[in-house]
Amino acid sequence: MTRRRTLIALLALAPLAFAQAQAGEMKPYSQEAFDAAQKAGKPILVEVSAPWCPICKTQKPILAKLSADPRFKDLQIFDIDFDSQKDLLRKLDVRMQSTLIAYKGAVEAGRSVGETQPEWIEGLVEKTL
């Protein structure tokens, strides 16, 4: 009986866990997903990072915390790898890792390079709303 209750409780909570994972979820950049988010007028943040970059490592937990904020529940975060996606860097005019680009739908709303102050990153993300 206890196993059955546990299973029922887990099944009841599963949709909540899935919904939480969708909010502000970071995902690899794909042109199709980016275009769809722009067309839908979604708030978008493009994060250009590299695994060896200490500034990028500092930005990631800040972005994770912001993405969990209910104000940014619709935020779409797309990650571009600085080392392997040079074509996208040229297309977006990005010259350094740790670049954050904010879009309000199809319009670029702001950009930051090397920023690690949580309140400044939050200010950039607020421009997407």
N, C-alpha and C positions, 0 to 999 in steps of 0.2 A: 504494500500500500504506500509506503514511504517513497519507493522508487517511482511509482506512478505519479504521485504529487510533485516530485522533483521534475520529472519529465514534462508534466503539464505546465509547471512554472517556467521552465526553460523555453518551452514552445511559445508561451505567452510573451516572454521577454524578447524573443528573437527579432520580431519586427522593429522593436525599439533600438536594438543594437545595430541593425542594418541601417536604419534611418540616421543614426548618429554617425556612422561611417561615411555617409553621403554628404553630410554638411561640411563644406569647406575642405573637402577631400583633395589632397595633392595627387595629381596624376601626371604621367609623362605627356608632353606636348604632342598633340596630333592635330594636323591642319583641319581635319573634319570636325573634331570636337571643339576646337577653338572657333571655327566659323559658325558652328551651331550655337555656341554660347553667345557669340556676338550678335547673331541674327535674333536670338531670343531676348536680347537686351540685358543679359546677366552681368553682374559685377565680376570682373576677371582680374586675376593677378598672374603675371608671368614671372617665374623665378628662374634666373639663370644661375646655375650652381656647378660646382666641381667638388668631387669627393675629397680632394686634398686641400680645399680652401677653408681656412679657419674662420673667416668672416661668414661664409655660407653656413658653417656648422653653428655659428652663433645665431644666425637668422632663423634657422629651421624651427627651434622651439618657440620662438616669438610668433612665427607664422602659425604654428600648430595651436598655440593658445588663442590667437585672434580668430582662427577658423572655428574654434569651439564657441565663440561668442555668438549669442543669438542674433545680434545685429548683422552678422556676416554669414547667416545660414545659407544664403544663395550663392556665396562667393565660389567661383571656380578658380582653382589654383593649378596652373600648368607649369611643370618643371622642364627646363631645357638644360641638357648636359653641355657645359662649356667646352669640354674636350672633344666630343664626338658629333656635335650638331652645328658645325660651322656654317652650313648653308642658312640655317635659321638665324644665326647671329648676324650674318650679313643682311638678311631680309629685315630684321628688326633693328638694325643699326646698333648692335650691342658690341662693345669693345672689351668688356671685363666681366669676369665671373662676379657673383654677388650683386648682380643687377636685378632690380625689381621694377616691373612695368605694370602700371595700373590702367585698366580700361573700364570705362563706363559704357557697356555695350560695345559698339564699333569704334568709339572715340578714345584715343589715348588720353588719360586724365592726369598722368604724372609718372615720373620715373626717378629712381634712386640708385646710386652705386655705392656699395660699401657701407651702407647704413646699418648700425647695430643698436641704436637707441630705440627701445620698444615703443615709446610714445611717438617718435617720428615715423616709424614703420606703420603704426596704427593710423596716423594722419594720412599717410599715402593710401592705405587700404580704404579709409573712409571716403576718399575721392571716387571710389568705384560705385558708391551708393547713389 
